[in-house]
Amino acid sequence: MNFYNFTGGMVNRKSPYLMKTDELIQLRNFDIEGGGLTIRKGTKKLYGPYDKPVDSIHKALSAKGHEILFIKTGETAQMVVGGVACNGSLLCTTFQVLPVTNGFAYLVGGIGRQMIPVYRRCDEYVKMTYQWEGALVIEKLPDDYTTDGEFPADLYEKNIWDTQTDSLYYAVAHTTATKENIQNLLQTNAFVRIGGRGDVLHMQFGEQNEYVLNLKTGYCGSSFFTVWVENNFLNLFPDVPTMSDTAKWACACPYFVWHPASMRYFAAGHPDNPTALYVSEPNEWYNFSSYNVLYPHLHLGGITGLLVVEKSVVVCYEHGWSHYVGADPMVDGQWSLLSAPDGTNYGKTICLTPGSVSFFTRGELLSFSSSMLTVQMLYSPSSSLYKFLSKEKLSLPTSPEKAFAYYKDGNYYLALDNVLYVYHVSLGAFTCYDGFSCSCITEDYQGRILMGNKNCVVCFDSSLSTDYNPVTEENEPISYEAKFPVLGAVSENELARCSEVVVKHCGGGEGLRCTVKLTSERGHCEGSLIPSNHLQYGISPWNRRYYSSHFSETVFPWRVSGNMFCLEISGGTAPGDTVPFSVLNIYLELKKERNKL
């Protein structure tokens, strides 16, 4: 009997007799790729460690489109610009980023702040006329000269990076430097220190003339500029006055979205007024009036989430869903109930998935089609529009303390109390990740999944087979497990005998630590996979390109009899693994015996 397809994923609710041949009882730290099983990517540290655990990660864009991350820990938030962790922090109890027309704004409690333009050094010039104000983040560029490298004949108007102090200097005079005298030269008037890595330079300009600031050098010789290192980021974000007390309530809401059709901001979820939906004036996130407070469908309980789907704002309640039909809810909008019988108290699990909205509630992962917004049904929704994705498949916690989710590239990542369940939308299958403490999930502008892991921010890396441990600050092996029944050998009242088990696998190297175990009600056998000595170049069967891939085949001459067989693969990675370990194919030679049970 040949087992080559595991696309059914983890299904631990059914009786083994009711499972399909592509379903597994347990699937932990494995990914389903091309019908085989591959150990999931390892994790590496990106930012940290911080004094307190990471609470949340927020994304923003500057006025010129530079990527900015805010990492909130406790009552502070650190700004990361283009992968450079800025020195200093922002004091805040709650934090939320809003996209606005000229960059972004953020909310701290009931106070809103607008961004002063933030630039990285990779941009060449900024023209300044009349009143101008901005901030420059110091980072090391590839074309910066370093004190431990080679120098040109003349360093005039060149950047030099001091590797000893991790600081940037700019040459304002014609200078010839060598490795022996560069440290002394940096202390003379021929060089100007711009700042250290991660410093934020606050710049102001107030003359009625046009000047050009070279952002690549971070230096301008004009005396009209005031430049200083900013350690308190509040000075980079001036207050934006709110128009009313209603606006202050709206700015303190945990759910805040922008609706492009009406150009209005929607806010909800205030703990003192959970049933209220606040609507702003068009494109004015700070302007909410008391006339624009709506209370749709009070019988469904408090509002627990907001989401923009196509042209509608979808409102999630404790006991249901609603949305409005029309271009503008304050002009021609008509609020309508969705025939989705379940709401949720976990608003952070609501994600827009392909053609649908997915969310977690009461121990189930559910999904409804976005066509519900246009097709109104008189009775209960059809199975094609409303689905229980985890029903009869996976046993999820019914009342987790923490629950949040993120969708990317066909995978719905659902974190429940530090265990990460991955639902593959195209396969309709589950896998499970563990081994790290996940407090938040998002994606940076390079497409990497970012996770809060205790006091650090980590990301998945396909080149790693280990997980970063923020407690020990070391890389630890990844333990994995896959367990599934062997189906279709005999009927319920017959016996079969196994004479051979063959496992085809790839990778793992000489440090491969993988155990294969075959169990029946009459006995069991187990053994270890043999590391591969075969080398093959090219593209692997699951469409991943490797410079070198190790394929191997391990034969187990086992003799096990029984009616119900279960095969288990478990082990851990080795720190030196460079090629991910994969199980490609499993072959069991089973023959029916004459005797009956």
N, C-alpha and C positions, 0 to 999 in steps of 0.2 A: 504494500500500500504506500503510495507516494504522497507526501505532504509538501506542497510548494506554495500555498497561498494562505496568508494570514490576514487578509484585508478585512476580515470581520472584526478585528480588534478585540479589545477586552470585553467579555460578556460574562459577568459573574453572578447574574440573577437566575439564569435558567438552570434546569436540571441538565447534567451532562448528556443525557439521552436525547434532549431536545435541541442541543446545539448543532450548528452547522460545521462542516469540515474546515471552514476558514476562520472560526471563532476560537478565542483562547479564554481560559478561566482566569488567567493572570497575565498581565503585560506591563512590566514595570521597567522604566528607563530604556525601553526599546522604541524605535520608530519603525513604521511600516513603509518599506520602500521597494517597489517593484515586486511585491509578493513575498519578499524576504524580510528579515528582522535585522535592523542595524542599531547599535547602541547610540543613544541620543548624544547630541553635542555636549561637550564639557563647557564649563563657565570660567571666565577670567574676570579679574577686578578691573574696573574702569576708573572709579572715583571713590575716594575715602582713604582710610577710615575716618568716620565722624565720631563726635563725642556721644551722640545718641543714635538710636536706630533710624533708618530712613523711613519716613512716613509716606511720601509721595514724590513723584517726578512730573514736572510740568514742562511742556514745550512751548516755545514762542519764536517769532521771527522779528528781527529788527526792521527798521525803515528801509534798509537796503537788502533785505532778504537773508541776513546772516542768521544761522541757527543758534538758538539760545535755549539752554536747559536750566530749570530751577529745581534744585534738589532740597526738599524740605526735611529737616531733622529736628524734632522737638519744636522749639519756638524760633528757629532760625532757618533761613534758606540760602543756599550758596548758588551763585550764578556761574554757569559753564558756557563759554562762547566758543564755538568751533572746536570743541573738545578740550579747551583750555579752562581749567578750574580757576576762577578768579579769586584773588585774595580778599578777605573780608566776608561779611555775611549780611543778610537782611533780616531784621527782627520782625517776626510775625507769629501769630497764633494760628490763623487760618490763611490759606493761600489759594488763589485761583487765577489763571491766565485767560484773558479775553482777546480774541483777534479784533483789531480795529483798523480803520482805513490807513493810518500812517504808522503801522507797526503793531504794537500790542499794548495792552494795559493789564493791570492786575488788581485784584481785590484783596484787601486785608481787613477781615471783619466787615464793617460798614463803610470803609474808606476806600475810594478808588484812586489810583495813581496812573498817570500817563508816562510813557517812556521818553526820556531824552535819547536821541539817536546813539546807538552803540555800534561801533565799527571794529573790525579786526584789522590787523596790519596788512593783510593780503591785498587790500584795495589801495590803488596808487594815490589818488588825489581827491580832495573835497574842496569845492569852491564855496567861499563864504562871503556873503554880502550882507551888510547891516548886522542885525542881531542874530547871532548863531551860538548854539550850545550843543555839545556832544560829548561822547566818551570813547576812548580808545583802549582796547585790550591788548596787552603786551604778550606776544607769542614769538617763538623762534621760527623763522622762515627758512626754507631750504637754501636760499642763496645768501643767508647771513654768513659772514666770515666768523670763525671761532678762534679763541686764543690758543687752542691746541692744534690748529690746522695751518694751512698755507695762506700767505697774504699776498695781495697785489703789490705792484711797485709803489703805488700811492693809495693810501686809505681815505683820501679826501672825499667827503660826501658818501662814505660807505658805512654800512652797519657792521659792528663787531660784537659777537656774543661771548661774554666772559663765562667760561665753563666752571670757574671756581665759585663765583658768586651767583651764577644763573641770572645774569643781568644783561641788558641791552645797552650798548653805547653807540654814539654817532660821532664820526670824525668831522670836526668843523675847520680843520686846518690840514695843509699838505703834510703828510706824515709817512715815514717809512718805518715799518715795524718788523720785528723778528720775534720768534718764540721766547727769546731771552729777555727782551726789553719791553714786551707788550704790556705786562702787568704794571710796570712803572709809568708807561705812557698813558695808560688809562686814568691815572691820577692827575694828569696835567690838564691845562686849559685846551689842549688840542682835541679832547674828547668830551662829550656831554653824555652823562648817564640819563637814559630815557626812563628806565624802570626795570623791575624784575619780572620774571615770568608770572603771569596772572595778575599783575598790577592793572588797575583801571585808572586811566588818566582822564580827569574831568577838565574839559576845555571850554572856555567862554570867549566870545568875540563881540565887540560892541562898536567898532568903527564903521563909518559910512563909506567904506571902500571895499573893493573886491580883492580877496587874498586867496591863495591856494595853499592848503595844508597837505603835505606829503604824508599820507598815512602809512606808507611802507617803511619810511624811516622813523616815523613818530616824532619828528622834530621840525620846528619852524623858527627861524631866527628873528621873527618880528616881536617887538616888545608889546604889541597890542593884545597878546594872548596871555591868559591866565591858565596855567596848567598845574594840577596837583594830583597826587595819588589819593584815590578815594577808597576809604575802608568802610564807610557807612553807605550802603547802596540806596538808602532812602533819598539821598541827595541827587541820585540819578533819575528819580521818578517824582516829579512835582505833583502835588495834590491837584485833583480835579474836583471842583466843588459840585456836590450833588444838589439837585434843584429842589428836593423836598425830603420830608421824613420818609415818605414811601420809597424814594430812591435808596435811602440808607437801608431800609428793610430788604429791598431787592438785592442790593450789593452784598448782603450778608447771607444770601441763599446758597446752599451747596450745589444746586443744579442751575447752570447758566448756559444758554445756547443762543446762537444767532441764526435767524431765519432769512435766507437770501431773497426769497420771493417778496416778503414785506419789508425787508431791511430792518426788522425790529429784533430786539433782544428779549428773550423770555427767561424768567427766573422763578424758581419754586423750591419748596422744601424747607422753608424757614421753620425752625423748631417751635416758635411761638404762634405760627399761623400756617400749619402744614397743608391746608386745603386751598391756599391762595395761589393764583398764577399771575405773576407780575409781567406786564408788557410795556416796553419802553417806547419812546418816540422813535421814528425812523432814524437809524444810524446814530443814536445818542444813547450809549450804554449807561450814562450817568443820569438820564432824565426819565424818571418814572413818575407818573402822576397817580393820584388816588382814583381818578376816573378810569384808569387802565388796569385795574385789579379785577380779575375774573375768578369765578368760583364754579367751574364746570363740574357737573356730576358729583355732588357732595356725598351721595350715598355710597360711593366707591371707597371712601376713606381718604387718608392723606396722600398727597402727591409724593411719590418715591423716586421719580426719574423723568428726564426729558430727553427727547431724541428728535432730530430733524431727519425725516424720511421723504425723499423726493420733494414735493411742494408743501408738505404738511409738517406741523409740529405734533409729534406723538407724545401724549402724556400718560405716564404709568402711575397707577394708584396701588394701594394695598390689595384691592380686590378687582382690578380690571384695567381697561385701557380706553382712551378716547383720542380723537384728533379733530381738527377742524377742516372744513371744505371751503375753499375760497382763496383769494389772493392775499387778503389782509384780515386778520381776526377782529380788528377794531372797526372795519368798514363793512365787509360783506361776508364775514366768516360765519359758518354754522357748525356748531360743535356736534359731533356724532360719536356714539359709542361703537367700539370695535367688538365683534362677537368673539372675543378671546376671554374665556371664563376665568383665567388666572391672572392675578397681579403678582407683585413681588415687593418684599421689604429690602431687597438687595439691589438698589439702583445702580451700583457700580458694575453689575454683571450684565447690564443691557448693552448689547453691541449690534451694530448693523452688519449683517452677514449677507452673502450673495442672494439678492432677491427676497430677503427675509429679515426679521428681527429676532434675536436669540436672547434668552435670559434664564436665570436660575431662580427657582422658588420651591420651598418645601421639599427639598431632596430630589428635585427633578430638573433637568435641563430641557427647556421648551423653546419652540420656535413658531412664529406665524409669518405667513407670506405677506410681503408688502402690498400685494394686490388686494388685501383686505381694505386698504384705504380707498379703493375705487369701487369695489364690489361689495355692496351692502347685503347681508344675509338676514333673513327673517328669523331663522332658528339657529341651532348650533353650527359652528363652522365645519366644513368638510375636512376629511383627514388630509387632503392635499394642501390645505391652507393653514392648518394648525396641527403641530406634531409634538409628541413627547419624545425627544431625542434619546433620553436615557431610560425610558420605560422598558422593562424586561431585559435591559442590557447591563446597566451599571448601578451599583449601590452607592449613592452619594450621601453625604451627611445631611440630615434633615434640618438641623438648626446650627450651622457653623457660626462662630463668633466673627470671622472675617470672610468676606466673599467679594471677589472682584474678577473682572475678565478683560480680555483684549483679543481682537481678531486680526490675523495677518496671514496672507498667502495660503488661504484655505484651511487654516487651523484656528480653532476657537480655544484660547487658553483660559481655563477656569481655575482660579486659585481658591481653595477652601481650606482654611486653617493650615496654611503652609504646604499643603499638598497640591500639586499642579496637575489637573486633568486636562488632557488635550483631546479635543474632538475634531476629527478630520472630516470636514463638511462633505467633500467629494466622495469619500469612502463610507460615510456614516458610521465610523468606528472610533473607539476610545483607546487612548493609551494613558499611562500614569507616570508622572515624573515626581521623584522625591530626592532627598539628600541635601536640600538647601531650604533656608527659611525665606519665603517669598512674601514681601509685604506690599508690593505694588508692581505693576507692569505697564510699560509703554514702549514706544519705538522712537529711536533717534532719527536724524535726518540722513544717516547712512543706511537706514533700513535694518539696524540691529535691534533685537529685542532687549530692552533694559529691564532689570529687576532689582528691587530693593532687597538685599540679603543682609539682614541684621544691620551693621553699621557701614555697609559698603553698597555700591552700585556695581552689579556684575552684568555680563552679557554672555550669550551663547557664542561659542567659537568652534567651527567645524574642525580646526586643526588640533583641538585639545581632547584628550580622553579622560581628563580629571576635572574635578570641581574645586573652585577656590573656596577655602574655609576662612571666613573673616575672623573667627575666634583664634585659630592657630596661625593664620596668615600663611597657610601652606596649601598645596594642591593635594587633594585626596582622591583615591580611586572611586569610580562610579560602580556601585553594585547593581546588578540587573537580574531579571527573572522573567521567564515565560513558561506557562504551564497550560496544557490543553489535553483534552481526551482524544483517544484514538477511536474513531467512529467507523461504522460500516463493516467491521470484521465479521461478526456473527450476530445472531439474534439474541434476545434476552435470555433464552434457556439453553444456550449452547456454549461450548468452550472452544478457545482458540489457543494456539501456541505460537509464540514469537521465537524465531530462530536467528534473526539478524537485524541490527539497526545501523543505518549508514547516515552520517551527518556531513553534509558539504558546507564548508564555511570559508570565510575570507578574513584576513587581517589578524590582529591580536599580537603578532610577533612571537618572539621566544618567551615573553612573559605571560602568555595566554593562561588564564585561570578560569576555565569553564567546565562545569560538571553537567553531565547528561544523566538523567535518571528515568527509568521505566518502571512503573508500579502497576500491579494488579491486586485483586483481592486475595491472590494466592502467593504473592511474593514480589520481590523487586530486585533490580540490578542497577548499578550506577558505575560511571567511569568518567574520565577526563578527556577532553578533546586534545588531539595531538597538534602542536604548532606546525605551521606549513613550512615546507622547503621549496615550494614551487613559486616561480616568479613569472608574472605576465604583465605586459605593457599594453596600454590602450584604454578603451572605455569599458567600464564594468557593465554587467547586465542590467543594473538599475540606474543607468544613465548618469553615473558620477565618474568624472575623469580623474585618474590617479597616475602619477608618474610611475609608481610600481604598486602592484596589488598582489597579495599572497593568497592563493587559493589552495585549499586542502580538503581531504576527505578522510574521515575517521570511521572505521568499521568496528562495531561492537558485536561480537558473537554471543549474544545473550540467549538464554533459554528461560522464558517466562510464560507460564500458562495462566489463563483466566478468561473472564467474560468481558470485563470493563478495564481497559488499559488507559493509563495517563502518563504522558511524557512531560518531563520538566527540564528546562535549561536554565542554569543559574551560574553566577560567578561575579567577578569584579575585574575592572580594568587595571592595567599596569601603567605607572607614571610615564614610561618611555614609549608607549604606543603612539605610532604616527599614522597608521591606517586604521580606520574604525573597524571594529569586529562586527561581522555580519554572519547570520545563519541564512544560507541560500536555499537549502533543500534538505529534507529529511525523508529517508526511505525505511519502511518497516516491512519485513517479510513475515506475514501472518498467515497461518493455515488453520482451517477449522478442524478440530478433533472430532472423533466419532462419538465419544461419550457425551451425554447430556448432563445438565445440572440436576 
